[in-house]
Amino acid sequence: MSRIAIVRKKAKLRGLLGIRARLVILALILVCPLMLDRVRLLEQTRTTEIAAVAATVATLAQRAADAQREVISSVEAVLKSAAYIHAAASAVDRSCSILRASLRVDLPSIRMLSIADSRGIIHCSTSAMFVGSDVSERAYFRRALESHDFVVSDFLIGAQSGKGTILAAYPVSAIDAGEQAVMIAGMNLDWLSDIMANLAGRPGVSVALIDGEGTVLATPPDQRSKVGRKLGQAELDFALGANPQNRDLATAQSDSGQKLSVSRIPGTNARLVVTLDEGTVSAAISREIRTAYLQLALVCVFVLLGALIAAERLIVRPISMLTSTAKRFAEGDWTARAARARLPSEFVPLARAFNAMAAQLGQRERELVAINSNLTVMASMDMLSGLANRRGFQNRLDIEWARGQQTGHCLALLMLDVDHFKPFNDSYGHPEGDACLSRIGEVLAAVADDTGGFAARYGGEEFCLLLPNTDATAARGVGELVRATVERLAVPHRTSEFQRVTVSVGVAAALPVGTAAAHELLEAADAALYAAKHGGRNTVAEHGLVRGADPGESMAIAS
């Protein structure tokens, strides 16, 4: 890449990164980190809150599993004790009364105790409503007789109480092979209600006790509408597929972002399913995060607007005003000054310094203009005669020629030469020669004032008189006036045949039209002067310019 291209890119980059852009970037650097840190903290809070709820749910689910084990263990111990009592008391045929007298029925884990014979008829119970009930068709009763071991039923609705419960059975045959009675206990599910109550009212958390088919059997009070319904397919598949043999508690993440925790009641197909919806749990914090993002956007917009307005009013506008004032001053308006009343206080010293500088520069500029004017005049003046010099004459000739072309007026030129001036200098010295030229200059200046002409010293002892709007005849008369006036000065000149200083005058006149040029008029006047000097001196010779009938023809010198 060439050096020029690099310089151009740098200049373009500097243009893009102007003072407005830099202030905006600075404002964003100051504000954005604060807002982004707030958003980060909110995101972290949301993650922490979700993790806390998930941990709470997992803890409660684990508590449910632990409570299940404790309840079933205590029920098993009570049933075994009741079986021993029944086996010992059956010999005296007082097992039922002894059972009621020896066992408390207000145990926290047991709602009722009953004794069923081999036919499944309950003939003894701590609750009178169950006496005479037939449980022979119940699966848990048949399993107890067959297995001779402790059995827990699935969750079921009691035929007499109409309430949900879990029944446990222990056959007396496990202790006394000759005895076919079965001890039955109805479990108290208050522990389950306590756990569900702990989870009630939590947004995004739902708890349900389901049977082996996935039907909801129990929920917290605020979720009663789910009782009797089945879980969603994804939740149901996981809940029924959890492995109860290897773990009491199973957790998983569903495709919809929900966390599932399943604990199974040992010995039953009932499961406690806890569902955690992270979106609902974090809804409040998510709203705060969205609000924070919106606030960030609004703050950025306000910061940008504020930076732009501040940059415009406090920096860019004052700089533009100072630049405009400096530009006016540079264009020649020496009165241009910075208005300090409209500037911020930080720019007032700069404006004051600029005004002081402008005043000094204005004064110096006026002095320079005056000096240049004087120099221009001096450069165009002949200091000896007081007339214009050759340069000044040439400039005036060009001007008058251009003016004649515009107006169509004739322009005349007189060329004068002092006769025998070199012998005059040799005889009287250069000071007298200078004095002589000075007096001739005075004569020409006076004639120029009277005729509206322009007199100049062309060089050495040669002078010229430019007469605008003058034809050849009038110009010859002016030439004769100049010749006679110089002769009347009576300046002694002993080496001249006239014994005084005289001048020879050549006159030329032309109409500045067509392709004619000013130098042709000068050449014609010089030729006329040449003719006057060779005609005896102290005379006026007219050598005008002759033009043909066609204005396009060139001019010729008349002889």
C-alpha angles and dihedrals in degrees: 000000000000123000091242091056091050091050091049092051091049091050091049091049091050088051092053093045094056124155092275092053091046093052091048091051091048091050092049091048089054099044108030097063090055093050093043090050089054091051090048091052091049091049089050090048091052091051091047092048093050090048091049093051091045090050090049092050092048090048092050092046090051089049089053091052091047091047090050091055093046093049094047092045092051092046090050091052092049093048092049090050090049090049091054091049092048092049091051096043097044090078091066093037093239100105096123096050092042090048092053093045098046102043126061116230096200094076111143094234101041127066097182143352123217139175119218124189124227091277092058096251114139107225098166130038140154086230114057094211091071097053110112094018117141115228097164091113094052113110094220090055093052092045091052092053092046099044098035087217142098113295132187121203128224118260108285144164114254114242093217102033098034089216130119115260146148120237127208124199132195120182117225086218087077086071103024114027092201094057117083099184120121124215112221127192128187110216122229109235096194089112088062091051090050092053093046091048089055089057096042117112095020110131113235094015122105128178127195137170109215134186127229091281095053096253114146110245102172139009139170115282093261092055101048091126090075095062111113094019129104125245121253115279096253093048092044093051092053095042094051093040097054112118109238095181096066101032139019093209128042128183133189143166117240125215090252092060096259123136117223126201118186126186120180124215104240114250093015139079091233116116134192108222121194117188123196118196105198092193093058093040091053096037094108095047090044089056089051090050092050089048089050091051090049090048089049090053092046092046090050090050092048091045091050092048091044092048092048093047092044091047091047097047102032103035118004097046095048090047090049091050092050090045092050091049091049090049092052089048091050090051091059104270097133091179093062110122134169113255102232094188091068096048130089114256091253090062096045094087089049091049090047091050090046092051091049090049091046091052091051093045091047091052091047091046091053090048090049091049090051091046092047090048090052091046091048090051091045091048089054097042133085105222095202100055099024090233131112116283127232093277092051090047093051092052092049092047091054091049095049092044091054090047091050089052089055097043099033092229124144121255123210130196130196120200115196131191126186108239116242092351096157093058087047091057091045092050102040103021133245097285090059089045090054091048090051092052090047092055091048088051089054090052092051092046090053093048091047090053091050096047101035091245134136119243125199142167104243095192140305108348093343122108134178136202120201115205116192120205091014127128127214096266094052090043091054089053091052089049091053089049091054093047093050094045093053091048090052089057085075094207104177117247111170095182092058123087086230092054089224138067113279136171135220115221129204117196128199131169131186142171108235099227137127116358095339117132133208093241089063090062089050092050091048092052090048090051090050090051089051089053092049093052092049090046094068103285126250087072143103121241123190116211103168127177116262117212126193125235091266111074089213092064118101124251123254132203113252117228 
